[in-house]
């Protein structure tokens, strides 16, 4: 997964692609939630692809998308078995990233991997905290800071280790998303 600024016609996007070792680029995702001044430069994406890969069904997100539970939920409902996130998250948002990552994994019952930039690019201090969490929000790998490459074994099929009392996705009230949409329109 590689993230980059993208230009299409007269529009600018923050994008990420999934590159397969044999098939090349097989999907692209454009960031749907723009942080702060990004809104002055970039346009929002509108698609939420779930990619069939040799590893399983993969959903993609970028940075600030993590802070909106609807993005991960939509990817899960579309069949994603794991979510991969590229990010350039900076201080003072370390706590936010760690909490949201565990929450999105737990509430959608799937593993999530996040790769965050590390280092200083004034005025921003990118803090790292790249990690992989399982479907229970538990760290399988946590790189607090620094630049390194490590790996972890991730299980996509979690049926044997699933708490059947906490079937979050299947226990959603069927009208919830329509009611959220209606409330959003009324509040604007």
URRA-V910373 format. One record per run of one state. SS is the DSSP state (alpha for helix, beta for strand, coil for the rest). FROM is the first residue (numbers start at 1). LEN is the number of residues. Records with the same first field share a line. If there is no record, write none. Layout:
SS->FROM-LEN + FROM-LEN
//
This chain:
coil->1-1 + 9-2 + 21-3 + 31-7 + 42-8 + 53-4 + 68-1 + 78-4 + 88-2 + 91-3 + 109-2 + 117-1 + 122-2 + 128-2 + 134-5 + 144-15 + 162-14 + 188-1
beta->2-7 + 11-10 + 24-7 + 50-3 + 57-6 + 82-6 + 90-1 + 111-6 + 118-4 + 124-4 + 130-4 + 139-5
alpha->38-4 + 63-5 + 69-9 + 94-15 + 159-3 + 176-12
//
